[in-house]
Amino acid sequence: MDTQFLLSLVVGVSVGGVGGFLGSLMLGRRMALVAGPLGHLTLPGIALALMYGFDVSLGAFPFVILGIVLIWLFEMRTKLPVEALTAIVFASGVAIAFLLLPIKQAEAALVGDITKVSFAEATVSVILTLLLFCVVKNIYSKIVLIHISEELAKSEKIDIRKYNLVYLGSIAIIVALGVKMVGGLLTAALIAIPASSSRNVSRNLTQYALGAMIIGMISSSMGIWLYKITGFPAGSLIILVNATIFLISLIFKR
């Protein structure tokens, strides 16, 4: 088994697992599809990365972080739904991307290419996903309480603005890491489908969160293995495996 394939597998499992875990938190707030527009928002950064030859996740980070901060500020200012604000911000990002994106390199930006990850990129990705898992695990119950009732959360002396910013920042990081796996178009599926599949078969919140993480890890590893066998784009295969697991979960839906 070659080193490049192992690196791709390690990154895929770590990002897919944490993406599913975070997705279980987003699904309850009906925010899973927010990852899609944020993925599109990474396209200008990916375009610059492809033009100047540096890591696409590194290019994606500044744009998606900027988008998250703008959404957070606009939400406090306007009280509009996050979904609506995300649509406004991401549309601007996509417009900029199409001005910059090299057409010959569009495939890597749109559907990802995890098969060319370097050792340094893999190391950074694994460290970030581990840190992100710890952060999300720490804020999980508080965000769930905020989702249920902001008034109840305030009575528990939870700083809603602070936790929402950390929560949105976590989404931004997983989206930026996810573009390497599935590109700027498919990041929502990387987060939403494992959580949806887990929700179909779980009995409680613990099973739901853990199941989403495990499904994310399994689907990512299987997609990369299928790439090794078939040669089709790994990002597309990861999403198709996710979709297949979701269909299977419908049989066992509780």
N, C-alpha and C positions, 0 to 999 in steps of 0.2 A: 504494500500500500504506500503510495508516494506521499511525500511531506505536504505538497500543495493541497492534495485532497483532504488530508487530516486537518490542516489549518481551516479549510472551508467548512469541514464538518463541525469542528469545535466552535467556530464563530456562529454557524447556523443554529446549533443546539442552544447556545447561550442566548443569542438574540431572540430566537423563536420562543424559548421557554419564558423569558422575562416579558416578552411582548404579549404572550398569552396571559400571564399573571396580571399584568397591567390592564389588559383588555377586560378581564373579569371585573375590574373596578370601573372601567369606562362604560361597560354595557349597562350597568345598573342606573347610570345617569343619562342613558341614551346618547352617549358621546362617542361611541365606537367609530362612527363614520367621520368624526372630526379628524381622525388620523389621515384620512384620504386627502382632504384639502391641504393639511400640513405637509403631506408627502409631495403634493404638487408645488408647495411653497419652496421645497428644497431644490427644485429644478434650476433656478438661477445659480445657486451655489455649485450644483453638479456640473452645469455648463462651464463655469469658470474653472473647476477642477479638471475637467477634460481638456480645456483649452491650454492650461498651464501645467498639466501633468502631475497633480498631487491628488491625494486620497479624496474620493467623492464624499465620504462621511464628513471629513474635515471641511470640505466646501459647503456641505449642507447645514452644518451646525449653526453658523452665524445667521443664516437666513431664517431657519426655523425658530431659533431662539428669539430673534427680532419679532417674528410673527406672533409668537406666544406672548411676549411682553406687550405688544400692541393690542392683542385680543384681551389680555387681562386688564389693561388700562381702559380700553373701550367699554368693557363689561361694567367696570366700576362707574364709568362716566355716563353711559347710556342705559344700562340695565336691559339691553337687548339680549336675546338668547345667544349663547356661545356659538351655536351652529351658524346663525346669521352673520355674526362678526367674522367667523372663520372664513365663510364664503367670500366676504368682501376682501379680506386680506389675501387669501390664496389666489383670487382672480388677478390681483395686481402682480403677484409673484409669477404666475404662469405667463402673463403678458411679457414680463421682463425676460423670462426664460427663452421664449420664442425669438426674442431679439438676439440672444447670445448663443443659443445652443447649436453646436456644430452638427449639421444634419447627418454626416457620416458616422458620428458617434452617438446618435440619438438612442440606439438600442440599449446601451449600457445605462443611460440615464432613465429610460422608461421602464425597463424590466429587470435591471440590476445585473451584476456579474460577480457573484461571490467566489467563483472558481479561480480568481486571480488575486486573492487576498495575500498580503505579505505577512511574515512572522511578526513584524512590529505592529501592523494594523490589527492582526489577530489578538495580540497581547493587550493592546489598548481596548479593543472591543470587549474582551472577556472581563477585564478589570472594571470597565464602565458598567457592564451588565450586572456584575456582582454587587457593585456599589448601589446601582439603581434598584436591585432586588431588595437590599437592606432598607433603603429609603422608603420604597413603596410598602414593604411589610410593616414598617414603623408607623406610616400614616394611614394604613388601610382602614382601620376601625374608625378613625376620625373622619375620613372622607365619606365613609358609608353613613355615619351619623349626620354629616352635613347634607348628604343626598336625601336622607329621610326627612330632616327638619332643621333648617338653619336656626330657628328659634331655640330648639332643644340644644343644638351645638353651642350657641351663645351662652345658654344657661350653664353649660359644662365648662365655660371659660375657654372655648376653643377659638383661636384667632382664624376666622374663616378666610380672610384675605391672604394670610400667610400660607395656610395649607392649600388653598386653591392655586397659589403661585407655584408652590413646590410640586403640586399635582400636575399642573400644566407643563412645568419644566421637565418632569419625568416623561411626559408624553413626547415632548420635543426631542429628548435624548434618544428614546427608543425609535422614533421616526427617523432621526438622522442616521442611526445605526442600521435601521431596516432598509434604507435605500440601497445599501450595498448588496443586500440579499435579493430584494424583489423590485428595486427601482422606485421611482417617484410616483408611479401610477397605482401600485398594488399594496401600499403599506397598510391601508385600512383593513384589507382582508387578513393580513398577517396578524393583526391585533384582534379583529372582531370574530373571525371564524372559530379559533380555538375556544374562546369564551362562550360562543353560542353553542358549540358542540358539548362543552362541559355542562352548560346550564341544562341541556336536555336530559342528562343522565345523573346529575348530582342530587343529593338529598338535603344538603345544608351548605352554608357559606364556605366552610373549610374545604369540603369536597369540591365545590365549584371552583374556588381559586386554585387549589392544587391540581385539579383535573385540567383546567385551562393551561397551566404551565406545562404539564406532562404532554398534552396534545400538541402544544406549540413545539416542544422539543422533538416529539416523534415525527410530526409532519415535516419539519425542517430537515431532519436527518434523512428521512425517506426520500424527500425531493432531491437532495444532493446525491444520494445513492443512485436514484433513477437517472440523474444527469450523467453520472459515471457510466451507466449502462447504455443509455440511449443517445446521449449527446445533445438532447434538447435543452433549452435555457433552464437553469436551475431555479430561478425565481418563479417562472410560470409553473414548473412542476411542484414546487413547494405549495403554491396556492391550490393547485388541483388536488394534491394529496389532502390538504386541509378540507377542501370541499367534499371530497369522498368520505372523510371521517365524519363530517357533519351529516351527510346523508345516512351513514350507518347509525349515527347516534339517534336519528329519528325513529329507528326501529325499537330502540330501548328507552324512548322518551318517557320520563316520569311525570 
